[in-house]
Amino acid sequence: MKRLLMKRKTGGFGEVIFPEACPITTDHAEILGTLMCEAYRGSIDYEGETVEQSIQEVRETLDGKYGKLIPEASFVVIRDSIALSAILFVDFEKEKMPLLAFTMTHPEFKGKGLSKKLIGLSLNNLEKIHHKECCLVVTEGNQPAQSLYEKLGFHYQSSL
């Protein structure tokens, strides 16, 4: 699968108030892994991963697999012990800027603006901690994600 690098300046969302969003910690690995499996199942990025494999991927991400977690820009929305949506930003050494490593929303809550609000909150917080730009990698053909990122001001840079 071809991956596309996209970049955007941080900030620019005005005031984002999202009291349900709580900072991600290592204690969230299991609930985030479950969310990841549910969110990606049936998408272009799903390769048959089990919940256990998704939990392991989240643990590795929180442990620095893609770079050190940026807690000021990584959030989860939990309701009734179920993760509805989450965003994880890491310090991406290759590009020398924050990387949106994962954004995910439970299928029952897609289309309700959760990812958009989380991205806005994260980008505003990245600006507050003096990051000027950030990036993400998206799978070519993941139209829902590509469309969201374009609407939020991310621009294509290159193919990976």
Protein Blocks (a to p, Z undefined) as FASTA:
>chain_A
ZZddddddeehiopaddfkbccddfklmmmmmmmmmmmmgopaklgoiafklmmmmmmmm
mnopnoccdfklgccddeehiafbdcdddddfklopacdfbacddfklgonlmmmmmmmm
mmmmmmmnopabdcddddehilmlmmmmmmnopacfbdZZ
